[in-house]
Structure formats: structure tokens, C-alpha cells
Amino acid sequence: MCEVRKSIVRIESIREFKNSDKEKETSTRYYISSLKNDALYFQSAYTFSLGY
């Protein structure tokens, strides 16, 4: 049985290169989740996964 989709998450990120001539990189990623949570929950989970 297919789970009901309850959240669509959009993560926008900016990558800056210090001491380099490279330009700033931006990207947007989308995730579909069966969890019903707010943006703060997903931000906290993502930040925790990065070790911050």
C-alpha cells in the first residue's frame, strides 16, 4: 500500500568559496515525505545530520 504524502520540503543552499575566484553556487532540492511536520522540524533534522 502506498503511503500518503503529507509534506513537500524545499531546501535552498548557497555554497561560497573563500580564497577562490569561483562564483557562489546555489541549488534547490525537493523532498517528498509521509511525515506531517513543519519547516522547523525538517530544518533541525537536516542541520543535525550535518553535525551542527
N, C-alpha and C positions, 0 to 999 in steps of 0.2 A: 504494500500500500504506500502511496506517495504522501509524504508529509506536507502539511500546509505551509506555504511560505508566509512568514509574518514580518520579516524585516528585509529591507534593501539597504545596504551600507555602502556609502561612498567615502573613500579615503583619498584625499588630495595630499600630495607630498611635494616638497621642494628640496632639491639637492644642490648645495653650494660647494664649490671647490675653492678652498683657501690656498693662497700661494700658487695659483694656476691661472692660465688665460682662458680656461674653459668657461663657457657661459652657464648660468644657472639652468638646471634641468627641472622640469615639473612633470608630474604624472598623476593620473587619476585611475583608481582601481575600484571596481564594484564587486560586492559580495552579496549573495542571497542566503538568508538564514531562516531556519524554522524557529528560532528563538524570538520571543517578543520582549525586546529590551530597548532602552532609549540610547541616544547617541553617547551619553557619558559612560554607560556600561561598555560599549564597544571600544571607545577611546581608551578607557582604563585597561581593558583586556589587551589591546594592541600595544599600548605603552609598556605594560608588564612583560609581554612577550619579547620586547626589545631589550629588557633589562634596565629600564629607567626607574 
